[in-house]
Amino acid sequence: MERDSLNLGVYRPPPARSLSDSAQPAYDSSAEACAATIRVLLAGVQGMFRQGLASLLEAECDVGSVVQVGDGESAWRAIRTGEPDVAIIDLVLPDASGFEVVRRVDAAALGTRCLMLASHEDPVLASQALRAGAAGYVIKQGRFEELMLALRSIEAGGTFVSPSLADKLRSLRRNGPHIPVLSPREQDVVRLLAAGKSSKGIARTLEISPQTVDTHRRRLMRKLRLHSATEVVRYAVQIGLIG
């Protein structure tokens, strides 16, 4: 499947179907459709929200089981051993970024298809998720019906992105991402800043002078238009530099 050719916000059928089928809903509410059982893994969504979402999923007639895990490593183990049909993975996990889990699943060529669940209505993050191997990207603020459409679509072999992101993602792909490219050394500094290290600590780790660290930090924060350490941490999580 060519990830860059998805139909945004609507069901994209697998290649075996004819183009005329693309106008049809991803889900048929008939008894035959409800006889199917979709095995779902729900990873990283926190607290009562995860429990509530699991209950809603389990109430759907075509969802056979919902396994809940709280972190990236647990998600990877559950996917590797159980190969659920769809893994709904939070973008931000306690011990890793959702991107890292998706990359591992994609590299292992498992049967599980990944649906990224995010708070960020950001076309750059959505594009990164799809390139990492996700089959879908859904915004948490959306309706549950949208999540189910995404789940059923990607379980059937299609791809899905929240409709609210469709135009933004098309524009991004048409015009190119207007985001700066960090050098490998700047990425090292971002990662260590996000880990809480001081300029002196970063200098020791990278074996460079504190003055050079400060120069890299000023440049990367200017490139990224960041103004605080908190924003650096958020950026590092979003692009998968840290979990």
C-alpha positions as CSV (number, residue, x, y, z in Angstrom):
1,M,0.0,0.0,0.0
2,E,1.3,3.4,-0.9
3,R,1.0,5.5,2.3
4,D,1.1,8.8,0.5
5,S,-2.0,8.1,-1.6
6,L,-4.6,7.7,1.0
7,N,-8.0,9.3,0.9
8,L,-8.1,11.6,3.9
9,G,-10.9,11.3,6.4
10,V,-12.8,8.7,4.4
11,Y,-12.5,4.9,3.9
12,R,-9.9,3.8,1.4
13,P,-10.6,0.2,0.4
14,P,-7.8,-2.3,-0.1
15,P,-6.5,-2.7,-3.7
16,A,-8.4,-5.8,-4.4
17,R,-11.7,-3.9,-4.4
18,S,-13.0,-1.9,-7.4
19,L,-13.0,1.9,-7.3
20,S,-16.8,1.9,-7.2
21,D,-16.6,0.3,-3.8
22,S,-14.9,3.4,-2.3
23,A,-18.2,5.2,-2.1
24,Q,-19.6,2.5,0.1
25,P,-19.4,2.7,4.0
26,A,-16.6,0.8,5.6
27,Y,-19.0,-1.0,7.8
28,D,-22.2,-3.0,7.2
29,S,-24.5,-3.2,10.2
30,S,-26.1,-6.5,9.0
31,A,-26.0,-9.6,11.1
32,E,-23.3,-11.1,8.9
33,A,-21.0,-8.1,9.6
34,C,-21.7,-8.3,13.3
35,A,-20.7,-11.9,13.3
36,A,-17.1,-10.8,12.7
37,T,-14.9,-10.2,15.7
38,I,-12.2,-7.5,15.6
39,R,-9.5,-8.0,18.2
40,V,-8.4,-4.7,19.6
41,L,-5.4,-3.5,21.7
42,L,-5.8,-0.2,23.5
43,A,-2.4,1.2,24.5
44,G,-1.5,4.1,26.7
45,V,-4.7,6.1,26.9
46,Q,-4.8,7.1,30.5
47,G,-7.2,6.4,33.5
48,M,-10.9,6.6,33.2
49,F,-10.7,7.7,29.6
50,R,-9.1,4.4,28.6
51,Q,-11.6,2.4,30.7
52,G,-14.5,4.3,29.2
53,L,-13.2,3.9,25.7
54,A,-12.7,0.2,26.2
55,S,-16.3,-0.1,27.4
56,L,-17.6,1.7,24.3
57,L,-15.5,-0.6,22.0
58,E,-16.6,-3.8,23.8
59,A,-20.3,-2.7,23.2
60,E,-19.8,-2.7,19.5
61,C,-21.2,-5.9,17.9
62,D,-18.2,-6.5,15.7
63,V,-15.5,-6.0,18.4
64,G,-14.6,-9.3,19.9
65,S,-12.1,-8.3,22.6
66,V,-10.3,-5.3,23.9
67,V,-6.9,-5.7,25.7
68,Q,-5.8,-2.7,27.7
69,V,-2.1,-1.9,28.4
70,G,-0.6,1.2,29.9
71,D,2.8,1.7,28.3
72,G,4.8,1.2,25.1
73,E,6.8,-1.9,26.1
74,S,3.6,-3.7,27.3
75,A,1.9,-2.7,24.0
76,W,4.8,-4.2,22.0
77,R,4.8,-7.4,23.9
78,A,1.0,-7.8,23.5
79,I,1.2,-7.1,19.8
80,R,4.1,-9.4,19.2
81,T,2.5,-12.3,21.1
82,G,-1.1,-11.9,20.4
83,E,-1.2,-10.0,17.0
84,P,-4.5,-8.2,17.5
85,D,-6.3,-7.0,14.4
86,V,-6.0,-3.3,15.3
87,A,-3.8,-1.6,17.9
88,I,-5.0,1.8,19.0
89,I,-1.9,3.5,20.3
90,D,-1.7,6.8,22.1
91,L,0.9,9.2,20.6
92,V,2.4,9.9,24.0
93,L,3.2,6.8,26.2
94,P,4.8,6.7,29.6
95,D,8.0,5.0,28.4
96,A,8.1,5.6,24.7
97,S,6.5,7.6,21.9
98,G,3.7,6.0,20.0
99,F,5.9,6.4,16.9
100,E,8.4,4.0,18.3
101,V,5.8,1.2,18.9
102,V,4.4,1.7,15.4
103,R,7.9,1.5,13.9
104,R,8.6,-1.8,15.7
105,V,5.3,-3.3,14.5
106,D,6.0,-2.2,11.0
107,A,9.6,-3.5,11.0
108,A,8.4,-6.8,12.3
109,A,5.8,-7.1,9.5
110,L,3.1,-8.3,11.9
111,G,-0.5,-8.7,11.0
112,T,-1.6,-6.0,13.4
113,R,-2.5,-2.6,11.9
114,C,-1.9,0.5,14.0
115,L,-4.2,3.4,14.6
116,M,-2.6,6.4,16.3
117,L,-4.7,8.3,18.8
118,A,-3.5,11.9,19.4
119,S,-4.4,15.1,21.1
120,H,-2.6,17.1,18.4
121,E,-4.4,18.2,15.3
122,D,-1.1,18.5,13.6
123,P,-0.6,17.5,10.0
124,V,3.1,17.0,10.5
125,L,2.5,14.5,13.3
126,A,-0.1,12.8,11.2
127,S,2.3,12.5,8.3
128,Q,5.0,11.2,10.5
129,A,2.7,8.6,12.0
130,L,1.7,7.3,8.5
131,R,5.3,7.2,7.4
132,A,6.2,5.3,10.5
133,G,3.8,2.6,9.6
134,A,0.4,3.6,11.1
135,A,-2.7,2.9,9.0
136,G,-4.7,5.7,10.7
137,Y,-4.5,8.9,12.8
138,V,-7.5,10.0,14.8
139,I,-7.9,13.0,17.1
140,K,-9.1,12.4,20.7
141,Q,-11.5,15.3,20.5
142,G,-13.4,13.7,17.8
143,R,-16.6,11.6,18.1
144,F,-16.5,7.9,19.0
145,E,-18.2,7.2,15.7
146,E,-15.2,8.6,13.9
147,L,-12.9,6.3,15.8
148,M,-15.1,3.2,14.9
149,L,-15.1,4.2,11.3
150,A,-11.3,4.5,11.4
151,L,-11.0,1.1,13.2
152,R,-13.2,-0.7,10.7
153,S,-11.6,0.9,7.8
154,I,-8.1,0.0,8.6
155,E,-9.1,-3.5,9.8
156,A,-10.5,-4.0,6.3
157,G,-7.2,-2.9,4.8
158,G,-7.8,0.8,4.2
159,T,-6.4,3.9,5.8
160,F,-7.9,6.8,7.7
161,V,-7.1,10.3,8.9
162,S,-9.5,12.4,10.9
163,P,-11.5,14.6,8.5
164,S,-10.5,17.7,10.5
165,L,-6.9,17.1,9.3
166,A,-7.7,16.3,5.7
167,D,-7.2,19.7,4.1
168,K,-4.2,20.4,6.3
169,L,-2.5,17.2,5.3
170,R,-3.2,17.7,1.7
171,S,-1.7,21.1,1.9
172,L,1.3,19.8,3.6
173,R,1.9,17.2,0.9
174,R,1.3,19.6,-1.8
175,N,3.5,22.4,-0.5
176,G,6.0,20.4,1.5
177,P,6.5,20.4,5.2
178,H,7.4,23.9,6.5
179,I,9.4,22.5,9.4
180,P,13.2,22.9,9.9
181,V,15.6,20.1,9.6
182,L,17.8,19.6,12.7
183,S,21.4,18.4,12.3
184,P,22.3,15.2,14.1
185,R,24.2,17.2,16.7
186,E,21.1,19.5,17.3
187,Q,19.0,16.4,17.7
188,D,21.4,15.1,20.3
189,V,21.1,18.4,22.2
190,V,17.3,18.3,22.0
191,R,17.2,14.8,23.3
192,L,19.5,15.6,26.2
193,L,17.8,18.9,27.0
194,A,14.5,17.0,27.1
195,A,16.1,14.5,29.5
196,G,16.8,17.3,31.9
197,K,20.5,17.7,31.4
198,S,22.2,21.0,31.9
199,S,24.6,22.6,29.4
200,K,27.5,21.3,31.3
201,G,26.0,17.8,31.5
202,I,25.3,17.8,27.8
203,A,28.9,19.0,27.1
204,R,30.3,16.1,29.1
205,T,28.1,13.6,27.4
206,L,28.8,14.9,23.9
207,E,32.4,15.8,24.7
208,I,32.1,19.3,23.5
209,S,32.4,22.7,25.3
210,P,29.4,24.2,27.2
211,Q,29.7,27.2,25.0
212,T,29.2,25.0,21.9
213,V,26.1,23.4,23.6
214,D,24.7,26.9,24.2
215,T,25.2,27.8,20.6
216,H,23.5,24.6,19.4
217,R,20.6,25.3,21.8
218,R,20.1,28.9,20.7
219,R,20.1,27.8,17.1
220,L,17.7,24.9,17.4
221,M,15.3,26.8,19.6
222,R,15.3,29.6,17.0
223,K,14.8,27.1,14.2
224,L,11.9,25.5,16.0
225,R,10.5,28.7,17.4
226,L,10.6,27.2,20.9
227,H,10.9,29.4,24.0
228,S,11.2,27.1,27.0
229,A,12.5,23.8,28.2
230,T,8.9,22.6,28.4
231,E,8.4,23.2,24.7
232,V,11.6,21.4,23.9
233,V,10.3,18.3,25.9
234,R,7.0,18.4,24.0
235,Y,8.8,18.7,20.7
236,A,11.1,15.8,21.5
237,V,8.1,13.6,22.4
238,Q,6.2,14.5,19.3
239,I,9.0,13.6,16.9
240,G,9.9,10.4,18.8
241,L,13.3,11.5,20.1
242,I,12.2,10.5,23.6
243,G,9.3,8.6,25.1
